[in-house]
């Protein structure tokens, strides 16, 4: 994963924006009368639809290779979270956007942590070349 501040800020901005917009869209789609599981599925599908064009826009500035996976995962998770919360109670736009942005930051942190773990594991198993 990227370590330069410009790209880290881009990843953070992209995931927070994708999460906020997806959670807003999911909360707008799902109502309190929805059962939890269909709300979660609808939010996940909506998350993919909303996240893809946003990730493509951000990839012009910050590169697609390391931006797409966290952004698409953020879209799915923020959509599921926004849909499930909206199915249980009324949700304001601010709380939906805040939830989505928080989900985006958490997904990005988890993606970076898993990447570091797998790279460390790979380096430990790789035979030394002498």
C-alpha positions in Angstrom: 0.0 0.0 0.0 1.0 3.6 -0.5 3.0 5.4 2.1 3.4 8.9 0.5 1.2 11.5 2.3 -0.5 12.7 -0.9 -1.8 9.2 -1.7 -2.6 8.4 1.9 -4.7 11.6 2.1 -6.3 10.6 -1.2 -7.2 7.1 0.0 -8.6 8.6 3.2 -10.7 11.2 1.4 -12.0 8.8 -1.2 -13.1 6.2 1.4 -14.7 8.8 3.7 -16.5 10.3 0.7 -17.6 7.0 -0.7 -18.8 5.8 2.7 -20.7 9.0 3.4 -22.5 9.1 0.1 -23.3 5.4 0.1 -24.7 5.5 3.6 -26.8 8.5 2.6 -28.1 6.8 -0.4 -28.9 3.6 1.5 -30.6 5.5 4.3 -32.7 7.3 1.6 -33.6 4.0 -0.1 -34.5 1.9 3.0 -37.3 2.8 5.3 -38.2 1.6 8.8 -40.7 -0.9 7.3 -37.9 -2.9 5.6 -36.8 -6.1 7.2 -33.1 -6.1 8.3 -31.7 -8.6 5.8 -33.3 -7.1 2.6 -32.2 -3.7 3.8 -28.7 -5.0 4.2 -28.6 -6.6 0.8 -30.2 -3.6 -0.9 -27.6 -1.3 0.8 -24.7 -3.5 -0.3 -25.9 -3.6 -4.0 -26.5 0.2 -3.9 -23.1 0.6 -2.4 -21.4 -1.1 -5.4 -23.4 1.1 -7.8 -22.6 4.3 -6.1 -18.9 3.5 -5.2 -17.7 2.5 -8.6 -18.1 5.9 -10.4 -16.8 7.7 -7.3 -13.8 5.4 -7.1 -13.1 6.0 -10.8 -13.2 9.7 -10.4 -10.8 9.6 -7.5 -8.5 7.1 -9.3 -7.7 9.8 -11.8 -5.9 11.8 -9.1 -4.7 9.0 -6.8 -4.3 5.9 -9.0 -6.7 3.0 -9.5 -4.6 0.0 -8.3 -4.7 0.8 -4.6 -7.8 2.9 -4.5 -10.4 0.5 -6.0 -10.3 -2.4 -3.5 -10.8 -0.3 -0.3 -13.3 2.0 -2.0 -15.5 -0.8 -3.3 -15.3 -2.6 0.0 -16.3 0.7 1.7 -19.2 1.0 -0.6 -20.5 -2.4 0.3 -20.0 -2.2 4.0 -21.3 1.4 4.3 -24.3 0.4 2.3 -25.0 -2.5 4.5 -24.5 -0.4 7.7 -26.6 2.5 6.4 -29.4 0.2 5.2 -29.5 -1.8 8.5 -29.6 1.4 10.6 -32.3 2.9 8.4 -34.4 -0.2 8.8 -34.4 0.1 12.6 -35.0 3.8 13.2 -35.2 7.2 11.4 -31.8 8.4 10.3 -30.8 12.0 9.8 -28.6 12.9 6.8 -25.8 14.0 9.1 -25.8 10.7 11.1 -25.9 8.6 8.0 -23.0 10.5 6.4 -21.1 10.3 9.7 -21.7 6.6 9.9 -20.6 6.1 6.3 -17.4 8.2 6.7 -16.5 6.3 9.8 -17.1 3.0 8.0 -14.9 4.2 5.2 -12.0 5.1 7.5 -12.3 1.7 9.3 -12.4 -0.2 6.1 -9.3 1.6 4.9 -7.5 0.9 8.1 -8.4 -2.8 7.9 -7.3 -3.0 4.3 -3.9 -1.4 5.2 -3.5 -3.7 8.2 -4.3 -6.8 6.2 -2.0 -5.8 3.5 0.9 -5.3 6.0 0.1 -8.7 7.6 0.2 -10.5 4.3 3.4 -8.8 3.1 5.1 -9.7 6.4 3.9 -13.2 6.1 5.1 -13.5 2.6 8.5 -12.1 3.4 8.9 -14.5 6.3 8.2 -17.5 4.1 10.3 -16.4 1.1 13.6 -18.3 1.0 16.7 -16.2 1.3 18.7 -15.8 -1.9 22.4 -16.2 -1.3 
